[in-house]
Amino acid sequence: MQLLPREKEKMMIVVVADLARRRKQRGLKKLHDEVNKKKKINRLLYLQAAELACRLCFFLEKELAEYESLRRYVNGFVA
């Protein structure tokens, strides 16, 4: 069965409204509070991942420089 975009939108509104009503009856927090909390956690995880990536790049750059230095040193003996 294919629904038109407008029909899909109406169905989504009904489902979300029903979900909100049931959550309110159970005394749960509003969904947007949980979404905001997850966004904060995701933002923190993103920042931690970015910091880790920067540290890894710095480490690899340092290792590459040491490798190049060692390679030039060895090539001096071989050449």
Contacts in CASP RR format, 6 or more apart in sequence:
PFRMAT RR
TARGET T0000
AUTHOR 0000-0000-0000
METHOD contacts of the structure
MODEL  1
MQLLPREKEKMMIVVVADLARRRKQRGLKKLHDEVNKKKKINRLLYLQAA
ELACRLCFFLEKELAEYESLRRYVNGFVA
3 11 0 8 1.000
19 31 0 8 1.000
20 30 0 8 1.000
20 31 0 8 1.000
23 29 0 8 1.000
23 30 0 8 1.000
23 31 0 8 1.000
END
